[in-house]
């Protein structure tokens, strides 16, 4: 058993691509990247451009172990629950920490999602998710995600203004509470990083770098100078200073930090022919990518045809009314 534990697999974070000066510009991926950085866990960073609307991304894999975004409350919660990386062991039972993290995961997450998909012109979302796709497919997927976001946030034509005011109002309260809680400390609790810091830092960096100056939510964050200093300081210390190690060479020891805390939950089954498996996986992704593009193109064509038919019907109806 000890021999198996000592055999260490490479850790890989699969995320969406880098842009806006961030290692990954996906608001779901960036907190996981930061969490691994806080834990001083060397890892490879791979970008998946095949499925821009997949809810499995980000995910962390090592050997046969995989932690998906859409399972167990997300990648960070999976890593904690499975005993892989847990930065919250000393604060998990603190009521103030629990409530503060809940505010970040709900009020701020909703506000970011609203502004990314509904309250903006969509330029940031397009660059992150759809810029590598043909324009019709990207446009269709953007409208699809916009509709899903409105459903998740309970936005309709009748209550759109009221819901926008509620969403931004809660975000304003959240930023104020976080600024008060942080004060002049380096981290929110116990003077050390936890998953709360990873989630909020990911949120703050995304707001500061991925959204334009006209962003309402960004302007509300900028009202709290200590939160901005916090984000800039931690970005310098954990992201920019360690950027060279975010994609380590293949001979690196990616689980050196795990050895100190126990890693028996990680699979240690070696890959006998890594080059061959990688090549076969790439071929599989290419086949799936072609299938994805074809199916999405068909969906776009069906959508456009239905839209055209609906428009024609409206025109004919208007003509009849005019004749009457």
C-alpha positions as CSV (number, residue, x, y, z in Angstrom):
1,X,0.0,0.0,0.0
2,X,2.8,2.5,0.9
3,X,4.5,1.7,-2.3
4,X,1.4,2.5,-4.2
5,X,1.0,5.8,-2.4
6,X,4.5,6.7,-3.2
7,X,3.9,6.3,-6.9
8,X,2.7,9.7,-7.9
9,X,0.5,10.6,-10.8
10,X,0.6,14.0,-12.6
11,X,-2.2,16.3,-11.6
12,X,-4.0,18.1,-14.5
13,X,-6.5,20.9,-14.3
14,X,-8.6,21.0,-17.5
15,X,-10.1,24.4,-18.0
16,X,-11.2,26.9,-20.5
17,X,-8.6,29.0,-22.3
18,X,-6.6,31.9,-21.0
19,X,-7.4,35.5,-22.0
20,X,-7.7,39.0,-20.4
21,X,-4.3,38.4,-18.8
22,X,-5.7,35.5,-16.7
23,X,-4.4,31.9,-16.7
24,X,-7.9,30.8,-17.4
25,X,-10.7,33.3,-18.1
26,X,-13.5,31.0,-17.1
27,X,-15.2,32.2,-13.9
28,X,-15.8,28.6,-12.9
29,X,-12.2,27.5,-13.7
30,X,-10.3,30.3,-12.1
31,X,-11.2,29.6,-8.5
32,X,-10.0,26.0,-8.9
33,X,-6.8,27.2,-10.4
34,X,-6.3,29.5,-7.5
35,X,-7.3,26.8,-4.9
36,X,-4.5,24.5,-6.2
37,X,-2.1,27.4,-6.1
38,X,-3.0,28.2,-2.5
39,X,-2.4,24.5,-1.7
40,X,1.0,24.7,-3.4
41,X,0.1,21.8,-5.6
42,X,2.1,21.6,-8.8
43,X,-0.2,20.7,-11.7
44,X,-0.5,20.7,-15.5
45,X,-3.0,23.1,-17.1
46,X,-4.8,21.9,-20.2
47,X,-7.4,23.8,-22.2
48,X,-10.5,22.2,-23.6
49,X,-11.9,24.1,-26.6
50,X,-14.1,21.3,-27.8
51,X,-17.2,21.7,-25.6
52,X,-17.7,25.4,-24.8
53,X,-21.0,24.8,-23.0
54,X,-20.0,21.6,-21.1
55,X,-20.9,21.8,-17.4
56,X,-18.2,19.2,-16.6
57,X,-15.5,21.9,-17.1
58,X,-13.4,22.5,-15.1
59,X,-12.2,19.2,-13.9
60,X,-9.1,17.8,-12.1
61,X,-7.7,14.5,-13.0
62,X,-4.8,12.3,-11.8
63,X,-4.5,8.8,-13.0
64,X,-8.0,7.3,-12.8
65,X,-9.2,9.9,-10.4
66,X,-11.4,12.7,-11.8
67,X,-13.2,15.5,-10.0
68,X,-15.8,17.2,-12.3
69,X,-17.4,20.6,-12.0
70,X,-21.0,19.2,-12.1
71,X,-20.5,16.6,-9.3
72,X,-20.5,16.9,-5.5
73,X,-20.9,20.7,-5.6
74,X,-18.0,21.4,-7.8
75,X,-14.3,20.5,-8.1
76,X,-13.1,22.2,-4.9
77,X,-15.8,20.4,-2.8
78,X,-14.9,17.1,-4.5
79,X,-11.2,17.6,-3.7
80,X,-12.1,18.3,-0.1
81,X,-14.7,15.5,0.3
82,X,-12.4,12.9,-1.2
83,X,-9.5,14.0,1.1
84,X,-7.3,15.2,-1.7
85,X,-6.8,18.8,-0.9
86,X,-8.6,20.5,2.0
87,X,-7.8,24.0,3.0
88,X,-10.9,24.4,5.1
89,X,-10.4,21.9,7.9
90,X,-9.9,24.5,10.6
91,X,-12.8,26.8,9.5
92,X,-15.4,24.5,8.1
93,X,-17.4,24.6,11.4
94,X,-17.1,28.4,11.9
95,X,-20.6,29.9,11.3
96,X,-19.3,33.2,10.1
97,X,-17.1,31.5,7.5
98,X,-20.0,29.3,6.3
99,X,-22.3,32.3,5.9
100,X,-19.7,34.4,4.2
101,X,-18.9,31.7,1.7
102,X,-22.6,31.2,1.0
103,X,-22.9,34.9,0.1
104,X,-20.1,34.6,-2.4
105,X,-21.4,31.4,-3.9
106,X,-24.9,32.8,-4.3
107,X,-25.3,36.6,-4.4
108,X,-22.0,37.3,-6.1
109,X,-22.1,34.3,-8.4
110,X,-25.6,35.3,-9.5
111,X,-24.5,38.9,-10.2
112,X,-21.5,37.8,-12.2
113,X,-23.6,35.3,-14.2
114,X,-26.2,38.0,-14.8
115,X,-23.7,40.6,-16.1
116,X,-21.8,38.0,-18.2
117,X,-24.9,36.7,-20.1
118,X,-27.7,39.3,-19.7
119,X,-26.5,42.7,-18.4
120,X,-23.8,43.2,-21.0
121,X,-23.2,43.1,-24.8
122,X,-21.8,39.6,-24.6
123,X,-18.3,40.5,-25.8
124,X,-16.6,38.9,-22.7
125,X,-18.6,35.8,-22.9
126,X,-17.9,35.4,-26.6
127,X,-14.2,35.8,-26.2
128,X,-14.1,33.2,-23.4
129,X,-16.4,30.5,-24.7
130,X,-17.2,30.9,-28.4
131,X,-14.4,32.7,-30.2
132,X,-13.0,29.4,-31.5
133,X,-16.3,28.4,-33.1
134,X,-17.9,29.4,-36.4
135,X,-19.9,32.5,-35.9
136,X,-23.4,31.0,-36.4
137,X,-22.7,28.3,-33.8
138,X,-21.2,30.7,-31.4
139,X,-24.1,33.1,-31.7
140,X,-26.6,30.3,-31.3
141,X,-24.9,28.9,-28.1
142,X,-24.7,32.5,-26.7
143,X,-28.4,33.0,-27.1
144,X,-29.0,29.5,-25.7
145,X,-27.0,30.3,-22.6
146,X,-28.6,33.7,-22.2
147,X,-32.0,32.0,-22.1
148,X,-30.8,29.4,-19.6
149,X,-29.4,32.2,-17.4
150,X,-32.7,34.1,-17.4
151,X,-34.5,30.9,-16.4
152,X,-32.0,30.2,-13.6
153,X,-32.3,33.8,-12.2
154,X,-36.1,33.9,-12.7
155,X,-36.0,36.8,-15.2
156,X,-39.0,37.5,-17.4
157,X,-40.1,40.4,-19.5
158,X,-42.4,41.6,-16.7
159,X,-39.9,41.5,-13.9
160,X,-36.6,42.2,-15.7
161,X,-36.0,45.6,-14.2
162,X,-36.9,44.5,-10.7
163,X,-34.7,41.4,-10.8
164,X,-31.8,43.5,-12.1
165,X,-32.2,45.9,-9.2
166,X,-32.4,42.9,-6.7
167,X,-29.3,41.2,-8.2
168,X,-27.1,44.3,-8.1
169,X,-28.5,45.3,-4.6
170,X,-27.4,41.9,-3.1
171,X,-24.0,42.2,-4.8
172,X,-23.6,45.7,-3.3
173,X,-24.4,44.3,0.2
174,X,-22.0,41.4,-0.3
175,X,-19.1,43.5,-1.4
176,X,-19.6,45.8,1.7
177,X,-19.8,42.8,4.1
178,X,-16.7,41.3,2.5
179,X,-14.7,44.5,2.7
180,X,-15.7,44.9,6.4
181,X,-14.7,41.3,7.1
182,X,-11.4,41.5,5.3
183,X,-10.2,44.8,6.8
184,X,-6.5,45.1,6.3
185,X,-5.9,41.3,6.6
186,X,-4.2,39.2,3.9
187,X,-7.0,36.6,4.0
188,X,-10.6,36.5,5.2
189,X,-10.1,33.9,8.1
190,X,-7.3,32.7,10.2
191,X,-4.8,34.7,8.3
192,X,-4.4,31.9,5.7
193,X,-6.1,30.9,2.5
194,X,-9.2,28.9,2.4
195,X,-11.6,28.0,-0.4
196,X,-13.5,31.2,0.4
197,X,-10.4,33.2,-0.7
198,X,-10.1,31.1,-3.8
199,X,-13.7,31.6,-4.9
200,X,-13.7,35.3,-4.1
201,X,-10.3,36.0,-5.6
202,X,-11.4,34.2,-8.8
203,X,-14.5,36.4,-8.8
204,X,-12.6,39.6,-8.2
205,X,-9.9,39.0,-10.8
206,X,-12.5,38.1,-13.4
207,X,-14.5,41.3,-12.6
208,X,-11.4,43.5,-12.7
209,X,-9.9,42.0,-15.9
210,X,-12.6,40.4,-18.0
211,X,-15.3,43.1,-17.8
212,X,-15.0,46.5,-19.4
213,X,-15.0,49.8,-17.5
214,X,-18.7,50.2,-18.2
215,X,-19.5,47.2,-16.1
216,X,-21.9,48.0,-13.3
217,X,-20.7,45.1,-11.1
218,X,-17.1,46.0,-11.7
219,X,-17.7,49.6,-10.6
220,X,-19.4,48.3,-7.3
221,X,-16.3,46.2,-6.6
222,X,-14.0,49.2,-7.2
223,X,-15.8,51.1,-4.5
224,X,-13.9,48.9,-1.9
225,X,-10.2,49.7,-2.2
226,X,-9.2,47.0,0.3
227,X,-10.8,44.3,-1.8
228,X,-9.0,45.5,-4.9
229,X,-5.7,45.6,-3.1
230,X,-6.4,42.1,-1.8
231,X,-7.0,40.8,-5.3
232,X,-3.9,42.6,-6.8
233,X,-1.6,41.4,-4.0
234,X,-2.7,37.7,-4.1
235,X,-2.5,37.8,-7.9
236,X,1.1,38.9,-7.7
237,X,2.0,36.4,-5.0
238,X,0.2,33.3,-6.2
239,X,-0.5,33.6,-9.9
240,X,2.2,35.9,-11.5
241,X,5.0,34.7,-9.2
242,X,4.2,31.1,-9.7
243,X,3.1,31.2,-13.4
244,X,6.2,29.3,-14.5
245,X,5.1,26.3,-12.4
246,X,1.5,26.2,-13.5
247,X,2.5,24.0,-16.4
248,X,5.4,22.0,-15.1
249,X,7.7,19.8,-17.2
250,X,6.7,16.2,-17.5
251,X,9.4,15.0,-15.1
252,X,8.2,17.3,-12.2
253,X,6.9,15.7,-9.0
254,X,3.3,17.0,-9.1
255,X,2.2,15.5,-5.8
256,X,5.1,16.6,-3.6
257,X,2.7,18.7,-1.5
258,X,0.2,15.9,-1.1
259,X,2.8,13.6,0.4
260,X,2.8,15.7,3.6
261,X,-0.9,15.5,4.1
262,X,-1.6,11.9,3.0
263,X,-2.7,10.9,-0.5
264,X,-4.1,7.4,-0.3
265,X,-7.3,8.5,-2.1
266,X,-5.4,9.3,-5.3
267,X,-5.1,6.5,-7.7
268,X,-1.5,5.4,-8.2
269,X,-2.1,3.1,-11.2
270,X,0.7,4.0,-13.7
271,X,0.0,4.5,-17.4
272,X,1.9,1.9,-19.2
273,X,2.0,3.6,-22.6
274,X,1.3,7.3,-22.0
275,X,2.2,8.4,-25.5
276,X,-0.1,5.9,-27.2
277,X,-2.9,6.7,-24.8
278,X,-2.5,10.4,-25.4
279,X,-2.6,10.0,-29.1
280,X,-5.7,7.8,-29.0
281,X,-7.4,10.4,-26.7
282,X,-6.6,13.2,-29.1
283,X,-8.1,11.2,-32.0
284,X,-11.2,10.6,-29.8
285,X,-11.5,14.3,-29.1
286,X,-11.2,15.1,-32.8
287,X,-14.0,12.7,-33.6
288,X,-16.2,14.1,-30.9
289,X,-15.4,17.7,-31.9
290,X,-16.5,17.0,-35.5
291,X,-19.7,15.4,-34.2
292,X,-20.3,18.4,-31.9
293,X,-19.8,20.9,-34.7
294,X,-22.1,19.1,-37.0
295,X,-24.9,18.7,-34.4
296,X,-24.6,22.4,-33.4
297,X,-24.7,23.5,-37.1
298,X,-27.8,21.4,-37.6
299,X,-29.4,23.0,-34.5
300,X,-28.5,26.5,-35.8
301,X,-30.1,25.7,-39.2
302,X,-33.3,24.4,-37.6
303,X,-33.4,27.4,-35.3
304,X,-33.0,29.8,-38.2
305,X,-35.6,28.0,-40.3
306,X,-38.1,28.1,-37.5
307,X,-37.3,31.8,-36.8
308,X,-37.8,32.5,-40.5
309,X,-41.1,30.7,-40.6
310,X,-42.3,32.5,-37.5
311,X,-41.4,35.8,-39.1
312,X,-43.3,35.0,-42.3
313,X,-46.4,34.0,-40.3
314,X,-46.3,37.3,-38.4
315,X,-45.9,39.2,-41.7
316,X,-48.9,37.4,-43.2
317,X,-51.0,38.1,-40.1
318,X,-50.1,41.8,-40.2
319,X,-51.1,41.9,-43.9
320,X,-54.5,40.4,-43.1
321,X,-55.1,42.9,-40.3
322,X,-54.1,45.7,-42.6
323,X,-56.6,44.6,-45.3
324,X,-59.4,44.5,-42.8
